Amino acid sequence: MAKSKELTNSVKNLIIEQWKAGKSYRKISKTVCIPFSTISSFIQRYKKSGTVENRIRSGAPRKISLRSLK
């Protein structure tokens, strides 16, 4: 399965503005050219968290310290 692209903050803000203006998910998906399901899941996540920022992801700890990078 291919990895998906993240939505940019400007696109996220545009989606939220249109949603708050009363546009339907279908109309938003057509104007932004993003699938309906993506719009739907993004707005549901926005309702739950109240922000457009991405959640912190877990991951493997760094192998090299920031000090050694300098």
C-alpha positions as CSV (number, residue, x, y, z in Angstrom):
1,M,0.0,0.0,0.0
2,A,1.4,3.4,-1.0
3,K,1.9,6.1,1.6
4,S,-0.4,9.0,1.4
5,K,0.4,12.7,1.3
6,E,-0.4,14.9,4.3
7,L,-2.7,17.8,3.7
8,T,-1.0,21.2,4.0
9,N,-2.1,23.5,6.8
10,S,-3.4,26.0,4.2
11,V,-5.6,23.3,2.6
12,K,-6.8,22.2,6.1
13,N,-7.7,25.8,7.0
14,L,-9.6,26.2,3.7
15,I,-11.6,23.0,4.4
16,I,-12.5,24.2,7.9
17,E,-13.4,27.7,6.6
18,Q,-15.7,26.2,4.0
19,W,-17.2,23.8,6.5
20,K,-17.9,26.6,9.0
21,A,-19.5,28.6,6.2
22,G,-22.1,25.8,5.8
23,K,-20.8,24.0,2.7
24,S,-21.4,20.3,2.4
25,Y,-18.6,17.7,2.5
26,R,-19.3,16.9,-1.2
27,K,-19.0,20.6,-2.3
28,I,-15.8,21.0,-0.3
29,S,-14.3,17.9,-1.8
30,K,-15.1,19.1,-5.3
31,T,-13.7,22.6,-4.8
32,V,-10.5,21.3,-3.1
33,C,-10.1,18.2,-5.3
34,I,-9.7,15.9,-2.4
35,P,-11.8,12.7,-1.9
36,F,-15.0,13.0,0.1
37,S,-13.8,10.4,2.6
38,T,-10.7,12.4,3.4
39,I,-12.8,15.6,4.0
40,S,-15.1,13.6,6.2
41,S,-12.4,12.0,8.3
42,F,-10.5,15.3,8.6
43,I,-13.5,17.2,9.8
44,Q,-14.4,14.5,12.3
45,R,-10.8,14.7,13.6
46,Y,-11.1,18.5,13.8
47,K,-14.3,18.2,15.8
48,K,-12.7,15.9,18.3
49,S,-9.4,17.7,18.7
50,G,-10.3,21.3,17.9
51,T,-7.1,21.9,15.9
52,V,-5.8,21.4,12.4
53,E,-2.3,20.4,13.6
54,N,-1.1,16.8,13.2
55,R,-0.9,14.6,16.2
56,I,2.5,13.6,17.5
57,R,3.6,10.3,16.1
58,S,5.5,7.7,17.9
59,G,8.7,6.4,16.4
60,A,12.1,4.9,17.0
61,P,14.4,6.9,19.2
62,R,17.2,8.8,17.5
63,K,20.4,6.9,17.0
64,I,22.5,10.0,16.8
65,S,22.2,12.8,19.4
66,L,21.5,16.4,18.2
67,R,24.9,17.4,19.6
68,S,26.8,14.9,17.4
69,L,24.9,16.3,14.3
70,K,26.5,19.7,14.8
